């Protein structure tokens, strides 16, 4: 089954404790992306990757890091989480060189709480 | 730069009534447009998309949308809603040549029995 998986689905942590949210897709997609969803703000893009070793900032990259060492994986790293990073995070992937013309598949989401 | 405005944050509607969810976009280049739906406690699912060609686009679950270039709009419609349509709906835009998909803030559709 074609899918995007994220782990963990729920995470409660404390300020400053480094964490990684994993994202994996089994569709051989070139393009992957991370979003955060906050009430009343919709989805905002954090980072995206056009292919292995190629990443770029989205609209809200501060406080986040990403890496793309393999085509299927795109982890999101919070080196020093803060309470304002409490949010619902979605990973997404799609095929198609040159942009997102094809359907973007979303993972199930990771609900992060930073105390 | 590109942006999306969803004009209504919440839309209540009675079951079997028609509904229109409004979306306006801004872009300096040609665009691709999408509507996604998010059911409670779930991820996002593509409803429909406009890439080119016919301006009336039909999607899943009986939804359709019309691309209006002169009014820079992409409103979503359904002639008769069901309780199961209760969800949050997101309009999204991608400019030609851009890698970024920009989402609106969402419209919560509540279908009243």
Interface residues (C-beta under 8 A of the other chain):
Chain A: X31 X33 X35 X40 X41 X42 X43 X44 X45 X48 X50 X56 X58 X59 X90 X92 X98 X99 X100 X101 X103 X104 X106 X107 X108 X109
Chain B: X6 X9 X32 X34 X42 X43 X44 X45 X46 X49 X51 X90 X94 X96 X97 X98 X99 X100 X101 X102 X103 X104 X105 X106
